[in-house]
Amino acid sequence: MLEVLILALEIMNEESSSLGLEINWNKTKIQASYIIVDVPPDVTILGHKVDVVDSFVYLGSSVDASGGNDSDIRRRIELASTCMKSLDRGIWRSSISLVTKLRLHNVYILPVLLYGSDTWNVTEASRQRLYAFDQWCLRRILRVPYTAHVTNVLVRSQTNQPPVSSLIQQRHLKLFGHIARAAASEDHSRTLRASTDSLPVDWRRPRGRPRQSWLRTIESDLKPLNFGLHSALRRATDRPSWRRIVETAMLFERATR
């Protein structure tokens, strides 16, 4: 398979050169599936060294060989944490109103944290990590010291901020609605098939617990509403109705956090 990929890159380089385009070999990476073993750390293509990596950043998101999003979630938390600390002295510790601080948090911190979250397949461990970071941000905004015995419920009530999990759920369901409505057009029917089609008949799941997938995350989001995927696909074709369903799902998620 590696030889085929190298040949494909050589052909792409030849075809692109005829159009005046060049491959940036410094940015080119090869990523092998976690199922594939015994791959070299790098390969040489047309005299250029190309690294074989387990993960890489593409369009701002970390792509992992396992297909999961844990590494991307950790990276987004680190970036958002850096942004929070950069505003510590000038904003969070200042005397400006709490309302203004929360607005800055919503427009400056949350977009950094939630970038690409509509495609995350969130595990319970990642959900807890996001919840802990969310609480850390709100306590920093409220200037609550570590020594103060203030519950998470009180922090949430004082800021009236929705949990990060409900915002991620909203993005999941909105994307699911877009895919369902796009399926009505033949030009976009492949999008739905790529998202919902079952695995090939001859495919066998590797040993161990099944990995969390995006569709399993959607099923988990819809479970409080007693919706299955097929029922949700039909309902999502009606945009106003689906918008109300998304709002209801957010209320369920917010009530449990």
N, C-alpha and C positions, 0 to 999 in steps of 0.2 A: 504493500500500500504506500509506503514511503517513497519507493521508486516512482510510482505513478504520480504522486504529488509533485515530486521534483521535476518530472517530465512536463507536467501541466504548467508549472511556474516558468519553465524554460520556454514553452510555447507562448504563454501569455506575454513574456518579456519580448519575444520576437514579434508578435502581433502588435503590441503596443508601441514598439520602436518605429514601426512603419507609419504610425500616426503621430509621431513626434512626442510620445509619452515615455517616461522612464519609471521603473519600479524603484522606490526608496528601500533599498535592502536593509538599511539600518533600522527601519521601522517594521520590517517584515518579520513575523514570528510564525512558528509552526506549533500547533497545539494538538497533542494526542489525547484521545479519549482515555478516561481512567481505566477502561477495560483492557486497553492495549498496553503491553509490557515490553521491556527490552528495547526501548527507543534511545538513540544516542542523544547526548546533550546538545549537539548542533550538527548541521549538515552544510556542505559547501555546494552552492548553486552558481554556476557560471563565474567561479572565482570569488564569490561573495559568501561570507559566513552568516548563516541564518540559525538563530537559536531555537531549540525545541523547548517550550515552556509549559508549565502547568496552568498558569494564569497570565493574563495580560489586560491592559486597560484599552478599551475601544469605545470611542465616542463618550468618554467620561464614566463608563461603567466597567467594572472588573468582570471579565469572563473567565470562569473556572472550568478546568477540564472535567470535573465531576458533574457539571451541569447545574449545580446549586448556586445559591446567591449569598451564602454566609460570608464569603470573602468580600463581596461587594457591599454588604450591609456593614461589616466592620470598617471598611474603607470610608463609607459615607459618614459613619459615626465619628471617625477620627477627623475628617474634614470639617464637620459641623462643630466638633469640640474645639478645633483651632479657631473657628470663627467666633464661638462664644467667648473664648479667652481673650481674643483680640479686642472685644468690646467691654471687657470686664471693668477697667478703670474709667473709661469715658462714658459708658452707658449704664451698665447694671449697678454700679456703685454710686451713680450720680443721683441727684435729687429730682430727676424728671418723674412724671407721673407713671403709675403702674400701667395705665392704659397705653401710653406711648411706648413703654418698654415691650409690652406684649405685641403691639403692632410691628415693632422692629423685629421681634422674634419670629413673627409669622411671615414677614417678607424677606428676611435675611438669613435666618437659621433653618427654618423648615424646608425651603426650596433646596438648600444644599443637602440636607438630610434625606429628603424624599425623592431625589432625582433618580428616575428610572424605577421607582417603587411599584409602578403599575404592572410590571412584569415579574416582580419578585415571587418566588415560591417560598413563603415564609415558614420556617420551622418554629417549634415552640421555644427552642433555645434562642433563636434570633429575635423572636417576639419579646421575650423577657429582657434581652439586651437592649432593644429599642425602648421598652418601657422604662428601664432603669435610666437610660440616657435622657429620656423625656423628663423624668422626675428631677434629675440632676439640673437640667436647664431651668425648670420652673423654680426650684429652690434657690438657684443662683440669682434669678430675676427678683425673687421675693427677699433676697438677702437673709435666708434662713441658715444659721450656722449648723455645723454637724452636731454640736452639743445640744441643740434644741430638740425636744421631743415633740416633733410636729409630724402628724400622720400624712401619708400620701393623699388620703381622702380630703383632708383639710387644705392641702396645697392645691389640689385640683379645684376645690370649691372657691378658693380665693382668687384663682386666675381664670376660672371658667373656660379653661382650654380643653378642647376635645382630645382624647388620647391619640397618640400617633397611630396606634393600631386601627382606629376607626378611619383615619385619613387614608391609610394604606388600603383598607377595605373599600373605601369609596373609589379610589383609583382603579383597583382591581375590577370592580363591577362596572365602572364606566367604560373601561377598555373592553370588557366582555360584551357590553351593550353595543359598542361600535362594531365589534367583529360580527355579532349576530345580525345587525342591520346591513352590514356590508355584504353578507352572504346572499342577500336578495339580488345582488347584481352579479352577473356571470363573470365580470371582470375581477371581482374580489372573492369569488367562491373558494379559491384555493386557500385564502386566509383562514376560513372556517375549517376546512379539511385539515390544514396543518395544525390547528389548535385542538380539534376534537376527535380526529380519526383515531381508531384503535391501532395497536401495534401489529406488525406483520404476524401471520399465523405461525411461521417457523421461528419467531423470536422467543427466547427463553430468558426469564428474569434471573439475574445472578442471585446467588445465595445471600441471605440476610434480609433485613427489614427493607421494604420498598421505599425508595427515595420520595421525598415530597416533591410534587409537581405543581405547575401553575393551575391545572384543572382541579387537582385535589384541594388547593387553596381556595379556589372559587366555590367548590362544593362545601367547604368548611364555612365560608362566608354566608352561603345561602341556607345552611342547615337550620339556624334559628327561625327562618321563615318557612320551613317545610317545603322548600323548592328543590327539585332535582335539576340537573343540567338541561335535559330536554324541555322541561317546563319553562325553565328560565330562558332558553333560546326562543321559545314562542313569545313569551311576554316581553322580551327585550326589543322585539320588532316595533313595539309601540313606545315611542320615545317618552311621552309624558307619563305613561304608566310605569315605565322602567325607572324614571327619575324618582317617582314616589317610593318605589321598592328600594332603591339605593338609600334614600333618606331614612326609611324604616330600618334597614339593616344597620345603618350607622347608629341609630338610637339604641338598638339591641346591644351593639358592641360597646357603646358608651356606658350603658347601664351596668355592664359586667366588669367594668374597669374602675 
